[in-house]
Amino acid sequence: MIIVLYKRKTYDHVTDTHAAEVLGKETHEHIGEVLIPRNPDANSPIFITKKFLAHAEYRWKVVRVVVGQPSPGSSQTFEVFVEPSPQLLRGEYLSNILKTPGKTISNVLHRYALVEVEYGHPLAVGKINSDIRTNKRYADSLQYGSMPKRRLAIINRVSSYGMNPVIQAIPISSVSPRPGDNSSVEVTGSLASMVHYNKQSWAVTSMIETIAPTRIIAPLVQWNNKAIGRDTGFRTRLEHKDRANLLSALMHGVNSEPRLRDTANLLAAREDLKKQEWELAQLRQQVSMMQSQATYFSAYEQMAKEYSEQIGQKFDLLRDEYVTVYGSS
C-alpha cells in the first residue's frame, strides 16, 4: 500500500510552535507506483491543483516532498508539503469568459494576443520500495521535454469548428536560445506592462502547440494608471515591430528551411526580372527615338533627291561630296 499525505506547515503564535497540518490523504492499495509532484528547486517552482475539504484553494505551491520510512505491512508513505498559492477568479479563465453573453472566441481572442497558459509540470513516480523515479513510463502525463509550468504565450491562430475552439499558442521563455537558433525571437519590448514577466524573453516558435481554452488565463498587467489587474479582454498584444520577426522565426520553428530557400530564390528571381524589365523599357525608348529620327532622315533624303533632280546632278555624287566636306555626322 502507498499513502500520499498532503501537509501544510502551520505556526501557533500562542505557543510559538510549528506543526504540520494534514490537508488530505490518498491511499493506494495493490498499486506499486503512484504519480506524485517532483521536488522543486530554486529556479523551477512546482505547483499542483488539489481541492482539500475545508479549504477554498485549488492551486498549491509544492514546498518539498519527503519520503517516509516503510511501515510494517509493506506500506510506504510520501509526504508532500504545500502552501497556498495566489488564486484566480473564475472569470479570469478564458473558458469562463466565453460563457458571458455576447462573448465568442472570435471577438474575444485575436492573433498576437498575450495570454497566460497553464502548461503543467512533469510528475515523479513514487514506488512502494521508497524510490522516486521519473514518469517516463506514464506517457499520458506531462513529460520532460514538454513546455512546463504557467507562462506567457502568444496567440498564433484562433478558429472554431462547431462548439470547439482551436487555439494555437507560441510559448515565451526567459531562457536564452542557443546561438544560431532562428526559431526563437526576442519579444522583451512587448512585455513592458506584464507584472510577472517584464524581463528579457523569447518566443519559442518550435514549441507551438494547440491548447484548450480551459488552460488559458487572462494575463496580469499594469495599466497606465499604475493599477494592476487581469486583462480579461485580451487587449495586450505583441508590438508591431515584433510581429514580422515572429513570422520569420515561425518559418524556422516549423522546419520550413526548404521553403525559405525557395522563397529567397523566388525573391531573387523577381528582382532579376524587375531589372530585365527596366532594361527592356530603356531599349524600347531608344528604339522609339531611333524610329522617330529615321522618319526625319527619310524625309531629308527625299528632299535631297528632289533637289538633285532640279539642279541636274546625281544624288549619289552630291551625297559623297557632302560627306567629304562636312563628314558623316
C-alpha positions in Angstrom: 0.0 0.0 0.0 1.2 3.5 -0.8 0.0 6.5 1.1 0.4 10.1 -0.1 0.0 12.7 2.6 -0.5 16.4 1.8 0.6 18.6 4.6 1.0 22.3 5.3 3.3 23.8 7.9 1.4 25.9 10.4 2.6 28.2 13.2 0.9 28.7 16.6 1.5 32.3 17.8 0.3 31.4 21.3 2.6 28.5 21.9 5.3 29.7 19.4 5.4 26.2 17.9 5.3 24.8 14.4 3.2 21.9 13.3 2.2 20.1 10.2 -1.5 20.2 9.3 -2.7 17.2 7.2 -4.7 18.6 4.4 -5.6 15.3 2.8 -4.5 11.7 2.2 -4.5 9.4 -0.8 -4.4 5.7 -0.2 -3.4 3.3 -3.0 -3.9 -0.4 -2.3 -2.4 -3.1 -4.5 -0.6 -0.5 -6.5 3.2 -0.4 -6.7 3.7 3.1 -8.2 1.9 6.4 -7.9 2.4 9.8 -9.5 3.5 12.5 -7.1 4.9 16.0 -7.5 8.6 16.4 -8.1 10.8 18.2 -5.5 11.1 21.8 -6.6 14.4 23.7 -6.9 15.2 27.4 -6.7 14.7 28.0 -10.4 11.9 25.6 -11.0 8.9 26.0 -8.6 6.3 23.3 -8.8 2.5 23.9 -8.5 -0.3 21.4 -8.2 -4.1 21.6 -8.4 -5.9 20.0 -5.4 -9.2 20.6 -3.7 -9.0 19.7 0.0 -12.1 19.7 2.2 -12.4 22.8 4.4 -10.1 24.7 2.1 -11.2 27.0 -0.7 -7.9 26.9 -2.6 -7.2 24.9 -5.7 -3.7 25.9 -6.6 -0.9 25.0 -4.2 2.8 25.5 -4.3 4.9 22.4 -3.5 7.5 23.2 -0.8 9.1 19.7 -0.7 8.4 16.0 -1.0 9.6 13.8 1.9 9.9 10.0 1.6 8.7 8.3 4.8 10.1 5.2 6.3 8.3 2.0 5.2 5.9 0.8 7.8 5.2 -2.8 8.8 2.8 -4.5 6.3 4.6 -3.1 3.2 3.1 0.4 3.5 5.1 3.3 2.0 4.3 7.0 2.7 5.2 10.0 0.7 4.6 13.4 2.4 4.0 16.4 0.1 4.3 19.7 1.9 2.5 22.6 0.2 1.5 26.1 0.8 -1.4 28.2 -0.8 -0.6 30.0 -4.0 -2.5 33.1 -5.2 -5.8 32.0 -6.5 -7.5 33.0 -9.7 -11.1 34.1 -10.0 -13.4 32.0 -12.3 -13.9 35.0 -14.6 -10.2 35.2 -15.3 -10.1 31.9 -17.3 -10.9 32.1 -21.0 -13.4 29.2 -20.8 -15.5 31.1 -18.3 -15.1 34.5 -20.1 -16.6 32.8 -23.1 -19.7 31.9 -21.1 -20.6 35.6 -20.8 -23.5 36.5 -23.1 -22.2 38.0 -26.4 -18.7 36.7 -25.9 -17.3 34.4 -28.6 -13.9 33.1 -29.3 -13.8 35.3 -32.5 -14.5 38.6 -30.7 -12.5 37.9 -27.5 -9.2 36.4 -28.6 -7.2 37.5 -31.6 -3.8 36.8 -33.2 -0.8 38.2 -31.3 -2.7 38.5 -28.0 -0.6 37.8 -24.9 -2.1 35.2 -22.6 -1.0 33.1 -19.7 -1.2 29.3 -20.3 -1.2 26.6 -17.7 1.2 24.0 -19.2 1.5 21.9 -16.1 4.6 20.2 -14.6 6.2 16.8 -15.2 5.4 14.5 -12.3 7.6 12.0 -10.5 6.8 8.3 -9.6 6.9 7.2 -6.1 7.5 3.4 -5.7 6.5 1.1 -2.9 10.1 0.5 -2.2 10.5 4.2 -1.4 12.3 5.1 -4.7 11.4 8.2 -6.6 11.9 7.9 -10.4 10.8 9.8 -13.5 7.4 9.4 -15.1 8.7 8.2 -18.4 6.5 5.1 -18.4 3.4 7.3 -17.9 3.3 8.8 -21.3 -0.2 10.2 -20.8 1.2 12.6 -18.1 3.3 15.6 -18.9 6.9 14.5 -19.9 10.3 16.1 -19.7 10.9 18.0 -22.9 7.4 19.4 -23.0 6.9 23.0 -22.2 6.4 23.2 -18.4 4.6 25.5 -15.8 2.4 28.5 -16.2 3.9 31.0 -18.6 3.1 33.7 -21.1 2.3 32.8 -24.7 1.4 34.5 -27.9 -1.8 33.5 -29.8 -0.9 32.5 -33.3 -4.2 31.2 -34.6 -7.9 31.2 -33.4 -10.6 29.3 -35.2 -13.6 27.2 -34.3 -15.1 24.0 -35.5 -18.6 23.8 -34.2 -18.5 24.3 -30.5 -14.8 23.5 -30.1 -12.4 26.4 -30.5 -9.0 25.7 -31.9 -6.3 27.9 -30.4 -2.6 27.8 -31.4 -0.1 29.4 -28.9 3.6 30.1 -29.0 5.2 29.9 -25.5 7.5 32.6 -24.2 10.6 31.7 -22.2 13.2 33.7 -20.3 15.9 31.1 -21.1 18.3 32.4 -23.8 18.1 30.4 -27.1 21.3 28.6 -28.2 23.4 30.5 -30.8 22.1 30.2 -34.3 18.6 29.3 -33.2 16.5 31.2 -35.7 13.2 29.7 -34.4 13.3 31.9 -31.3 12.8 35.7 -31.4 13.2 38.2 -28.6 9.9 39.9 -27.6 11.1 41.7 -24.4 9.8 45.1 -25.7 6.2 43.7 -25.9 6.2 42.6 -22.2 6.6 46.1 -20.6 3.2 46.0 -19.0 3.4 42.4 -17.7 3.6 42.2 -13.9 5.5 38.9 -13.5 7.1 38.6 -17.0 8.7 42.0 -17.6 12.2 40.6 -18.3 14.3 39.6 -21.3 12.3 36.9 -23.0 12.0 35.0 -26.3 9.1 33.5 -28.2 9.9 29.8 -28.8 8.2 29.0 -32.1 9.5 25.5 -32.2 7.2 24.7 -29.2 4.0 25.9 -30.8 1.0 23.8 -29.9 -2.8 23.7 -29.8 -4.2 24.3 -26.4 -7.6 24.1 -24.8 -9.5 27.3 -23.7 -9.6 25.9 -20.1 -5.8 26.3 -19.9 -5.8 30.0 -21.0 -5.7 32.7 -18.3 -6.1 36.5 -18.7 -2.6 38.0 -18.2 -1.8 40.1 -15.1 -0.9 43.6 -16.4 -0.1 47.0 -15.0 -2.4 49.7 -16.6 -1.4 53.2 -17.4 -2.8 54.5 -14.1 -0.4 52.0 -12.3 -3.4 49.8 -11.3 -2.8 46.1 -11.6 -5.4 43.7 -12.9 -6.2 40.8 -15.3 -6.7 41.8 -18.9 -9.8 39.8 -19.4 -10.4 41.5 -22.8 -7.0 40.2 -24.0 -6.2 43.7 -25.4 -2.5 43.4 -24.6 -0.8 42.2 -27.8 2.6 41.8 -29.4 4.0 45.1 -30.7 4.0 45.5 -34.4 7.8 45.6 -34.6 8.0 42.1 -33.1 5.3 40.6 -35.4 7.3 40.4 -38.6 10.3 38.9 -36.7 7.9 36.3 -35.1 6.6 35.3 -38.5 10.1 34.8 -39.8 11.0 32.8 -36.7 7.9 30.7 -37.1 9.1 29.5 -40.6 12.2 28.2 -38.9 10.2 26.8 -36.0 8.1 24.6 -38.1 11.2 23.4 -40.1 10.4 25.2 -43.3 14.0 25.8 -44.4 13.4 24.4 -47.9 10.5 26.7 -48.3 12.6 29.6 -47.0 15.3 28.8 -49.6 12.6 28.6 -52.3 11.2 31.9 -51.2 14.6 33.5 -51.2 15.3 32.2 -54.7 11.9 33.4 -55.9 12.6 36.9 -54.5 16.0 37.0 -56.2 14.3 35.9 -59.5 11.7 38.7 -59.1 14.4 41.2 -58.6 16.3 40.0 -61.7 13.0 40.1 -63.6 12.4 43.7 -62.5 16.0 44.6 -63.7 15.4 43.0 -67.0 12.0 44.7 -67.4 13.7 48.1 -66.7 16.4 47.4 -69.3 13.8 46.4 -71.8 11.8 49.6 -71.2 15.1 51.6 -71.8 15.7 49.7 -75.1 12.1 50.3 -76.2 12.5 54.0 -75.5 15.8 54.1 -77.5 14.1 52.2 -80.4 11.2 54.7 -80.4 13.6 57.6 -80.6 15.6 56.0 -83.4 12.4 55.3 -85.3 11.5 59.0 -85.0 14.9 60.0 -86.2 14.7 57.5 -89.1 11.4 59.2 -90.2 13.0 62.6 -90.3 16.1 61.2 -92.1 13.9 59.6 -94.7 12.2 63.0 -95.3 15.5 64.7 -95.6 16.7 62.1 -98.1 13.6 62.5 -100.3 14.1 66.3 -100.2 17.7 65.9 -101.2 16.9 63.6 -104.1 14.3 66.1 -105.4 16.8 68.9 -105.2 19.5 67.0 -107.0 17.0 66.3 -109.9 16.1 70.0 -110.1 19.8 71.1 -110.5 20.5 68.2 -112.8 23.0 66.4 -110.6 23.2 62.8 -109.4 22.1 62.3 -105.8 24.9 59.8 -105.0 27.6 62.2 -106.2 26.2 65.1 -104.2 25.9 62.9 -101.1 29.6 61.7 -101.4 30.8 65.3 -101.9 28.8 66.4 -98.8 30.3 63.7 -96.7 33.8 64.6 -98.0 33.4 68.2 -97.0 31.2 68.0 -93.8 31.7 64.5 -92.6 29.1 61.8 -91.9 27.6 63.3 -88.7 
